[in-house]
Amino acid sequence: MNEMDRKPMVQADGGTVTPGYMPGFGNDFETEALPGALPQGMNSPQKCNYGLYGEQLSGTAFTAPSHQNERTWCYRIRPSVKHSSRYTKIDVPYWKSAPNVIEDVQSLGQYRWDPVEHTDQPLNWITGMRTMTTAGDVNTQVGMASHIYLVTESMTDDYFFSADSELLIVPQEGRLRFATELGIIDLEPKEIAIIPRGLLYRVEVLEGPARGFVCENYGQKFELPGRGPIGANCMANRRDFKSPVAAFEDREAASTVTVKWCGQFHRCEIGHSPLDVVAWHGNYAPVKYDLRTYCPVGSILFDHPDPSIFTVLTAPSGVPGTANIDFVLFRERWMVMEDTFRPPWYHKNIMSELMGNIYGQYDAKPQGFIPGGMSLHNMMIPHGPDKNAFEGASNADLKPEKLDNTMSFMFETRFPQHLTEFAGKEAPLQDDYIDCWSDIDKKFDGTPGKK
């Protein structure tokens, strides 16, 4: 079906192209695309207006603590049981789930990749996913996977949801539209989005080809980190997160629904669009965030704080203070510390760190870590600045300096990240990355006071 022939999603103001958003992170929202579609004062009336069906989507257990309990009531044209039929197992060869330990692929070491390039092959959101690392266990709902997505074509009458995970999406090039059950999110570089576990959606290319990064979170949901003595402001502020207003499709068309479940993919056929939620209220919803609104906090006198100071979102584990995943952002900021080595210091870490470059130059690696590229430093593997970065920072005139035109991020997890076969054998691995430290000099000679 031609895109122009499709009956578009409908919103409350009659708009069909520009998505609308509601501000807040974890808010209890309410929104309706038709007046009076949302029941007032109750969740499950005997009969819903417009002949809609009431249905609850639970993102946490019923008995989760109130400050963590997430659910959304949906008022839809058909209940979700009509968006499901007999499933057939299908093969999605490049999307892997943990545990995925490949015997002849070594994950111990320091790794860096050039951007994964597009090919002539048409790829959508599902077929274009390329898993780089996996960690933990999807079946016990701990850990994560990191992916690169390469998308050149829209999903047409094809829909998807993951029962395994929520997806944190970090675009690097191109623009995508996520047409979800709860509304529309348009996404471009310098923004991120979170698609909750269990939410149906379709991905369309607005400007392609599109490439970016995905953190697939098997564990507890992402939340904002506690600020502690930083107080009520800075870092990521709740008001800058945006959830979509209600929008729906009432369209009969032969369609498919693909489900990711326990690391396997299954598909069924239905006769209509499942994006039929006319109204909803609750706090379990997709969300987008503009990374340019992140307000970094840092040292204003001496020393370099731990990189956790740049955490945007964290997914907690069962160990207090030790995340299942942290999403950390290294963006434009001022460096003003006195008598201090300003780049990230040399380090061995109990956490495993996967980094990606959205744009610009990263201060600890002036060369080689290019936009669209990735690096991996697994748990307790040493890493840090190369010689040029060390010598430059050690001898710099320490006047206030702005790190400009730079945006990189880190997916950090308490679990070791295992390379997939694609990451180890097909992706453009920089075989000489380990050599970036080979020319670091020994400076110690026993002379007191030598620097």
CORPE-V215129 format. One record per residue. RES is the residue in three letters. PHI is phi as a letter, one per 30 degrees, with the letter a starting at -180 (999 if undefined). BURIAL is # if it has 24 or more other ideal C-beta (glycine too) atoms within 12 Angstrom, else .. D_CENTER is the distance of its C-alpha to the mean C-alpha in Angstrom with 2 decimals. Layout:
BEGIN
[[RES;PHI;BURIAL;D_CENTER] [RES;PHI;BURIAL;D_CENTER]]
END
This chain:
BEGIN
[[MET;999;.;30.82] [ASN;d;.;30.61] [GLU;e;.;27.69] [MET;d;.;30.37] [ASP;d;.;32.11] [ARG;d;.;29.29] [LYS;d;.;29.75] [PRO;d;#;26.90] [MET;d;#;24.88] [VAL;c;#;27.01] [GLN;b;#;26.30] [ALA;d;#;28.68] [ASP;d;.;30.00] [GLY;i;.;30.64] [GLY;d;.;27.97] [THR;b;.;26.46] [VAL;c;.;24.43] [THR;d;.;22.81] [PRO;d;#;20.24] [GLY;c;#;20.92] [TYR;b;#;18.87] [MET;c;#;19.75] [PRO;d;.;18.83] [GLY;k;.;17.74] [PHE;c;#;15.26] [GLY;i;#;16.57] [ASN;d;.;19.62] [ASP;c;.;21.99] [PHE;c;#;21.99] [GLU;b;#;24.62] [THR;a;#;24.86] [GLU;b;#;27.14] [ALA;c;#;27.60] [LEU;b;#;31.31] [PRO;d;.;33.61] [GLY;i;.;34.53] [ALA;d;#;32.00] [LEU;c;#;30.52] [PRO;d;#;32.94] [GLN;c;.;34.04] [GLY;i;.;34.96] [MET;a;.;33.92] [ASN;c;.;31.16] [SER;b;.;33.21] [PRO;d;.;36.37] [GLN;e;.;38.96] [LYS;b;.;38.32] [CYS;d;#;35.37] [ASN;e;.;36.17] [TYR;i;#;36.04] [GLY;i;.;36.35] [LEU;d;#;32.66] [TYR;c;#;31.44] [GLY;d;#;29.84] [GLU;a;#;27.04] [GLN;c;#;24.81] [LEU;c;#;21.18] [SER;c;.;20.68] [GLY;c;#;17.36] [THR;b;#;19.41] [ALA;d;.;22.92] [PHE;e;.;25.74] [THR;c;.;27.02] [ALA;d;.;23.95] [PRO;e;.;25.00] [SER;e;.;25.14] [HIS;d;.;22.69] [GLN;c;.;20.02] [ASN;d;.;21.30] [GLU;b;#;19.14] [ARG;a;#;20.62] [THR;b;#;21.27] [TRP;c;#;24.58] [CYS;c;#;24.56] [TYR;b;#;27.74] [ARG;b;#;27.64] [ILE;d;#;30.08] [ARG;b;#;29.86] [PRO;d;.;28.58] [SER;d;#;25.74] [VAL;d;.;28.39] [LYS;d;.;29.46] [HIS;c;#;26.09] [SER;b;#;26.74] [SER;b;.;29.56] [ARG;d;.;30.51] [TYR;c;.;27.61] [THR;c;.;28.07] [LYS;d;.;26.11] [ILE;b;.;24.66] [ASP;c;.;23.49] [VAL;b;#;20.08] [PRO;d;.;20.97] [TYR;c;#;17.99] [TRP;c;#;15.33] [LYS;c;#;16.20] [SER;b;#;15.73] [ALA;d;#;17.11] [PRO;d;#;19.90] [ASN;b;#;20.30] [VAL;c;#;22.78] [ILE;c;.;24.65] [GLU;d;.;28.15] [ASP;c;.;28.73] [VAL;c;#;25.35] [GLN;c;.;25.39] [SER;c;#;22.35] [LEU;d;.;24.47] [GLY;k;#;24.50] [GLN;c;#;22.77] [TYR;b;#;20.89] [ARG;b;#;19.71] [TRP;b;#;18.99] [ASP;d;.;19.81] [PRO;e;#;17.56] [VAL;d;#;17.69] [GLU;d;.;20.03] [HIS;d;#;20.41] [THR;c;.;23.44] [ASP;d;.;25.88] [GLN;d;.;24.49] [PRO;d;.;23.05] [LEU;b;#;19.55] [ASN;c;#;17.49] [TRP;e;#;13.98] [ILE;d;#;15.40] [THR;d;#;17.87] [GLY;c;#;15.81] [MET;d;#;13.15] [ARG;b;#;14.20] [THR;d;#;13.33] [MET;c;#;14.03] [THR;b;#;14.16] [THR;b;#;14.47] [ALA;a;#;15.41] [GLY;i;#;17.26] [ASP;a;#;18.33] [VAL;d;#;16.74] [ASN;d;.;20.20] [THR;c;.;20.48] [GLN;h;#;16.93] [VAL;b;#;16.13] [GLY;j;#;13.85] [MET;a;#;10.86] [ALA;b;#;10.45] [SER;c;#;8.95] [HIS;b;#;9.50] [ILE;c;#;10.72] [TYR;c;#;11.30] [LEU;b;#;14.74] [VAL;b;#;15.76] [THR;c;#;19.29] [GLU;b;#;20.40] [SER;d;#;19.63] [MET;d;#;19.79] [THR;c;#;23.28] [ASP;h;#;24.30] [ASP;b;#;21.63] [TYR;b;#;19.10] [PHE;b;#;16.49] [PHE;b;#;15.04] [SER;c;#;13.76] [ALA;d;#;16.06] [ASP;d;#;14.45] [SER;a;#;11.01] [GLU;c;#;8.37] [LEU;c;#;5.28] [LEU;c;#;1.79] [ILE;c;#;3.25] [VAL;b;#;5.29] [PRO;d;#;8.83] [GLN;c;#;11.73] [GLU;a;#;14.58] [GLY;i;#;15.73] [ARG;b;#;15.01] [LEU;b;#;13.81] [ARG;c;#;14.90] [PHE;c;#;13.42] [ALA;d;#;16.71] [THR;c;#;16.12] [GLU;e;#;18.85] [LEU;c;#;18.44] [GLY;k;#;18.34] [ILE;c;#;16.92] [ILE;b;#;13.87] [ASP;c;#;14.40] [LEU;b;#;11.72] [GLU;b;#;12.73] [PRO;e;#;12.22] [LYS;i;#;12.09] [GLU;b;#;9.94] [ILE;b;#;6.41] [ALA;b;#;6.23] [ILE;b;#;5.99] [ILE;c;#;8.38] [PRO;d;#;10.66] [ARG;e;#;12.51] [GLY;i;#;15.61] [LEU;d;#;15.02] [LEU;d;#;16.65] [TYR;a;#;15.59] [ARG;b;#;16.61] [VAL;c;#;14.91] [GLU;c;#;17.38] [VAL;d;#;17.74] [LEU;c;#;19.02] [GLU;a;.;19.44] [GLY;b;#;19.17] [PRO;d;#;18.73] [ALA;c;#;14.96] [ARG;b;#;12.92] [GLY;a;#;9.47] [PHE;c;#;6.95] [VAL;b;#;4.71] [CYS;c;#;4.54] [GLU;c;#;6.93] [ASN;c;#;8.44] [TYR;d;#;12.14] [GLY;c;#;13.50] [GLN;d;#;14.00] [LYS;d;#;11.63] [PHE;d;#;9.70] [GLU;b;#;12.45] [LEU;d;#;13.86] [PRO;d;#;15.79] [GLY;d;.;19.55] [ARG;d;.;21.21] [GLY;h;.;24.52] [PRO;d;.;27.26] [ILE;d;.;25.06] [GLY;j;.;25.77] [ALA;c;.;24.51] [ASN;b;.;23.02] [CYS;i;#;20.83] [MET;h;#;17.36] [ALA;c;#;14.99] [ASN;c;.;17.43] [ARG;e;.;17.04] [ARG;d;.;18.86] [ASP;d;#;16.34] [PHE;d;#;13.76] [LYS;b;#;14.85] [SER;c;#;15.18] [PRO;d;#;17.15] [VAL;d;#;20.86] [ALA;d;#;22.36] [ALA;a;#;23.04] [PHE;b;#;24.58] [GLU;c;#;26.21] [ASP;b;#;29.66] [ARG;b;#;30.11] [GLU;c;.;31.98] [ALA;a;.;30.70] [ALA;d;.;30.42] [SER;b;#;26.75] [THR;b;#;24.64] [VAL;b;#;22.00] [THR;c;#;19.95] [VAL;b;#;18.70] [LYS;c;#;16.78] [TRP;b;#;18.78] [CYS;h;.;19.36] [GLY;i;#;18.01] [GLN;c;.;20.40] [PHE;c;#;20.26] [HIS;b;#;22.88] [ARG;b;#;23.97] [CYS;b;#;26.47] [GLU;c;.;28.34] [ILE;b;#;28.97] [GLY;c;.;31.05] [HIS;a;#;29.01] [SER;d;#;25.69] [PRO;d;#;23.85] [LEU;d;#;22.23] [ASP;b;#;25.26] [VAL;d;#;24.31] [VAL;d;#;26.78] [ALA;a;#;26.09] [TRP;a;#;23.98] [HIS;b;#;23.82] [GLY;k;#;21.73] [ASN;b;#;18.70] [TYR;c;#;16.35] [ALA;a;#;14.58] [PRO;d;#;11.55] [VAL;a;#;10.76] [LYS;b;#;9.97] [TYR;a;#;10.63] [ASP;d;#;12.58] [LEU;d;#;12.03] [ARG;d;.;15.78] [THR;c;#;16.64] [TYR;d;#;15.48] [CYS;c;#;18.91] [PRO;d;#;19.19] [VAL;c;#;21.92] [GLY;a;#;24.03] [SER;d;.;27.52] [ILE;c;.;30.37] [LEU;b;.;33.24] [PHE;a;.;32.63] [ASP;i;.;30.26] [HIS;c;#;26.56] [PRO;d;.;24.48] [ASP;d;.;22.01] [PRO;d;#;18.52] [SER;d;#;17.33] [ILE;d;#;18.86] [PHE;c;#;15.84] [THR;d;#;13.33] [VAL;c;#;11.14] [LEU;b;#;9.83] [THR;b;#;11.29] [ALA;c;#;11.57] [PRO;d;#;15.33] [SER;c;#;17.49] [GLY;d;.;21.17] [VAL;c;.;22.23] [PRO;e;.;22.43] [GLY;i;.;20.76] [THR;b;.;19.03] [ALA;d;#;15.35] [ASN;d;#;13.85] [ILE;b;#;10.73] [ASP;c;#;10.65] [PHE;c;#;8.18] [VAL;c;#;11.05] [LEU;c;#;11.98] [PHE;c;#;15.24] [ARG;c;#;16.49] [GLU;e;#;20.07] [ARG;a;#;22.37] [TRP;c;.;26.02] [MET;c;#;27.51] [VAL;b;.;30.83] [MET;d;#;31.56] [GLU;c;.;35.18] [ASP;h;.;36.46] [THR;b;.;32.95] [PHE;d;#;31.03] [ARG;d;#;28.12] [PRO;d;#;25.43] [PRO;e;#;23.43] [TRP;d;#;26.18] [TYR;d;.;26.87] [HIS;a;.;25.14] [LYS;b;.;24.98] [ASN;b;#;22.38] [ILE;d;.;22.10] [MET;d;#;18.29] [SER;c;#;16.68] [GLU;c;#;14.77] [LEU;c;#;12.67] [MET;c;#;12.48] [GLY;b;#;11.62] [ASN;c;#;13.74] [ILE;d;#;12.82] [TYR;a;#;16.50] [GLY;i;#;19.68] [GLN;c;#;21.12] [TYR;d;#;19.96] [ASP;d;#;22.93] [ALA;d;#;23.31] [LYS;b;#;23.35] [PRO;d;#;25.13] [GLN;b;.;25.55] [GLY;j;#;23.63] [PHE;c;#;20.00] [ILE;c;#;19.50] [PRO;e;#;16.87] [GLY;j;#;14.75] [GLY;d;#;15.87] [MET;b;#;14.51] [SER;b;#;16.43] [LEU;b;#;16.72] [HIS;b;#;19.05] [ASN;d;#;19.50] [MET;e;#;21.11] [MET;i;.;24.46] [ILE;c;#;24.42] [PRO;d;.;25.79] [HIS;a;#;24.15] [GLY;l;#;24.68] [PRO;d;#;26.17] [ASP;d;#;28.22] [LYS;d;.;31.88] [ASN;d;.;31.61] [ALA;d;#;29.00] [PHE;d;#;31.16] [GLU;d;.;34.41] [GLY;d;.;33.16] [ALA;d;#;31.79] [SER;d;.;34.82] [ASN;c;.;37.28] [ALA;d;.;35.63] [ASP;d;.;37.46] [LEU;d;.;35.44] [LYS;c;.;35.53] [PRO;e;.;32.64] [GLU;b;.;30.12] [LYS;c;.;27.09] [LEU;d;#;24.19] [ASP;c;.;23.53] [ASN;h;.;21.45] [THR;b;#;18.71] [MET;a;#;14.94] [SER;b;#;13.23] [PHE;b;#;10.53] [MET;b;#;10.56] [PHE;c;#;8.86] [GLU;c;#;12.08] [THR;b;#;13.53] [ARG;d;#;17.10] [PHE;c;#;17.52] [PRO;d;#;18.69] [GLN;c;#;16.41] [HIS;c;#;18.56] [LEU;d;#;18.60] [THR;d;#;18.80] [GLU;d;#;21.86] [PHE;d;#;19.99] [ALA;d;#;18.69] [GLY;d;#;22.19] [LYS;b;.;24.38] [GLU;c;.;22.94] [ALA;d;#;20.23] [PRO;d;#;21.97] [LEU;d;#;22.35] [GLN;d;#;24.30] [ASP;d;.;27.19] [ASP;c;.;28.66] [TYR;e;#;25.76] [ILE;e;.;27.68] [ASP;d;.;30.59] [CYS;d;#;28.97] [TRP;c;#;30.47] [SER;d;.;33.75] [ASP;c;.;35.73] [ILE;d;.;35.05] [ASP;d;.;38.56] [LYS;d;.;40.35] [LYS;c;.;41.70] [PHE;d;.;43.45] [ASP;b;.;47.23] [GLY;i;.;48.48] [THR;d;.;49.62] [PRO;d;.;49.22] [GLY;i;.;47.46] [LYS;d;.;45.97] [LYS;b;.;42.56]]
END
